[in-house]
Each structure stands twice: as C-alpha cells, then as structure tokens.
Amino acid sequence: MNIFLFVTIVVTILTTFVVLYSYTLQFFSLSKKGKEWRERIQQDVLVGLAIIFLTMISGFLWTIYFYLILIN
C-alpha cells in the first residue's frame, strides 16, 4: 500500500510539473528557431494531451487509493 501511495504522489508531482511547464511554455520560444520547432512538433498539443491524461491518471489513482483505505 505504501508503494501505491508513493506512485500516486509521484504522478501528482509530475502532473503539477507539466502544468507549470505549460504555463511557462510561451517564454521558451522567443527566438524564431524556437517558434519553428514548437510549430513543427506541435508542442502545445502534446503538452495539452499530457496534462489531460496525467490529470486523469492522477485522479483515478487517488480515487483507488482512498477507496482501498476506506475498505480496509
């Protein structure tokens, strides 16, 4: 159970990091080359999808964790 709690906390921290990264994403591409790279790999879309899926996984993990705590 402690390992599951650790994994849940790590996923939550990773989600928080990605949200903070998406907030500062506009500051990284001030140069012309940075903007070209960002548009070529569609970085905004990838970060948005990462936020959606990491938040969803984090929510499911916390729900399962608290469900197991309440049942036992």
C-alpha positions as CSV (number, residue, x, y, z in Angstrom):
1,M,0.0,0.0,0.0
2,N,2.9,2.3,0.7
3,I,4.3,1.7,-2.8
4,F,0.9,2.6,-4.3
5,L,0.8,5.8,-2.3
6,F,4.3,6.6,-3.5
7,V,3.4,6.1,-7.1
8,T,0.3,8.2,-6.7
9,I,2.3,11.1,-5.2
10,V,4.9,10.8,-8.0
11,V,2.2,11.0,-10.7
12,T,0.6,14.0,-8.9
13,I,4.0,15.8,-8.8
14,L,4.6,15.0,-12.4
15,T,1.2,16.5,-13.3
16,T,2.0,19.6,-11.3
17,F,5.3,20.0,-13.2
18,V,3.6,19.6,-16.6
19,V,1.0,22.2,-15.7
20,L,3.7,24.7,-14.6
21,Y,5.7,23.9,-17.7
22,S,2.7,24.7,-19.9
23,Y,2.3,28.0,-18.1
24,T,5.9,29.0,-18.9
25,L,5.8,27.5,-22.4
26,Q,5.3,30.9,-24.0
27,F,8.6,32.2,-22.6
28,F,10.8,29.4,-24.1
29,S,10.1,30.2,-27.8
30,L,11.1,33.8,-28.1
31,S,13.5,33.2,-30.9
32,K,12.5,32.4,-34.5
33,K,14.1,29.0,-34.3
34,G,12.2,28.2,-31.1
35,K,8.9,29.1,-32.7
36,E,9.6,27.0,-35.8
37,W,10.5,24.0,-33.6
38,R,7.3,24.5,-31.5
39,E,5.1,24.6,-34.5
40,R,6.8,21.7,-36.3
41,I,6.3,19.2,-33.4
42,Q,3.0,20.8,-32.3
43,Q,4.3,21.2,-28.8
44,D,1.2,22.9,-27.5
45,V,-0.9,20.0,-28.5
46,L,1.4,17.4,-26.9
47,V,1.6,19.3,-23.6
48,G,-2.2,19.7,-23.6
49,L,-2.7,16.0,-24.1
50,A,-0.1,15.2,-21.4
51,I,-2.0,17.4,-19.0
52,I,-5.3,15.7,-19.8
53,F,-4.0,12.2,-19.4
54,L,-1.8,12.8,-16.4
55,T,-4.6,14.6,-14.6
56,M,-7.0,11.7,-15.4
57,I,-4.5,9.1,-14.3
58,S,-3.7,11.0,-11.1
59,G,-7.4,11.3,-10.3
60,F,-8.0,7.6,-10.8
61,L,-5.0,6.7,-8.7
62,W,-6.2,8.9,-5.8
63,T,-9.7,7.5,-6.1
64,I,-8.5,4.0,-6.0
65,Y,-6.1,4.7,-3.1
66,F,-8.8,6.3,-0.9
67,Y,-11.2,3.5,-1.9
68,L,-8.7,0.9,-0.7
69,I,-8.1,2.9,2.5
70,L,-11.8,3.1,3.3
71,I,-12.5,-0.6,2.6
72,N,-9.6,-2.0,4.7
